Amino acid sequence: MSDFVKNYQVFAMTTDPVYIGTGGYTIGRVDNTIVRDPITKVPKIPGSSLAGVWRYYVALEIFSKIK
């Protein structure tokens, strides 16, 4: 494994509303609190959420090529 690590700061804009809650599930309106940076209080998307989306996308691509 390489000891070289690259860090990137990424800013993105979405075309649709994005909601990352702190847990729980409700049908209908959203009542979970929004994930925020503890210092700046700015809403954020955790890396685990991005990893889950990426994992799902890759799985869809792989399985679509198998069929």
SETI-917243 format. One record per residue: x, y, z of N, C-alpha, C in turn. Coordinates in steps of 0.2 Angstrom, whole numbers, plus 2048, in hexadecimal, padded with zeros to 3 digits. Each point is the difference from the previous one (the first is absolute). Layout:
BEGIN
XYZXYZXYZ/...
% end
This chain:
BEGIN
8047FA8007FC806800804806800/7FE8057FD8048067FF800805806/8058038028008058067FE8077FD/7FF8017FA7FF8067FD7F8801800/7FE8068037F98018007FE8077FD/7FB8007FC7FE8077FD7FA802804/7FF8068017FA8038037FD8057FB/7FA7FF8007FC8057FB7FB803804/7FE8067FE7FB8048037FB8017FA/7FA7FD8017FB8007FA7FA804802/7FE8047FB7FA8048017FB7FE7FA/7FA7FF8027FC7FD7FB7F9804800/7FC8007FA7FA8038007FB7FA7FD/7FA7FF8047FC7FB7FD7FA8037FC/7FD7FC7FC7FB8037FC7F97FE803/8007FB8057FA7FF804802801807/7FB8008048018018088037FA802/8058018058037FA8037FF801808/7FE7FB8037FF7FF8078047FB803/8048018048047FB8047FE801807/7FC7FB8037FE8018078057FC805/7FE8018068057FD8057FD7F9802/7FB7FD7FD7FE7FA8027F97FF800/7FD7FA8017F97FF8017FD8007F9/7F97FF7FF7FD7FF7FA7F8802801/7FE8057FD7F98018007FD8017F9/7FA7FE8007FC8017F97FD807800/8008037FB7FD807800806805801/7FE8058048058068008067FE804/8058037FF8067FF803801803807/8017FC8068018038068077FF803/8047FD7FD8077FF8038048067FF/8048018058058067FF8057FF7FA/8028057FE8058007FA8077FF803/8047FC7FC8078008028038067FF/8048038058038067FF8077FF803/8058057FE806800803800803807/8037FD8057FF802807803807801/8058027FC8038078027FC8057FC/7FF7FF7F97FE8067FC7F87FF800/7FD7FB8017F97FE8007FD8007F9/8057FF7FB7FE8007F97FE7F97FE/7FA7FF7FD7FE7F97FE8067FD7FC/8017F98018057FC7FD7FD7FA7FE/8047FC7FB7FF7FA7FE8057FB802/7FF7FC8058057FC8038037FB7FA/8077FE8018037FC7FB7FD7F9800/7FD7FE8057FC7F98007FA8017FB/7FD8058007FA8017FB8038007F9/8058037FF8038007F98027F97FE/8047FD8058027F97FF7FA7FB7FE/7FB8018037FA7FC7FF7FD8017F9/7FF8077FE7FE8017FA8047FD7FA/8078018018057FE7FB7FF7F8800/8007FD8067FF7F88007FA7FE7FC/7FB8038017F97FF7FC8018017F9/8038067FE8018017F98047FB7FC/8067FE8038047FB7FD7FD7FA800/7FC7FE8057FC7F98007FB8007FA/7FD8067FF7FB8007FA8048007FA/8058037FF8048007FA8037F97FE/8037FC8058027FA8007FB7FB7FE/7FA8008037FB7FB7FF7FC8027F9/8008067FE7FD8017F98057FD7FB/8068008018057FD7FB7FF7F8800/7FE7FD8058007F98017FA7FD7FC/7FB8048007F97FE7FD8018007F8/
% end
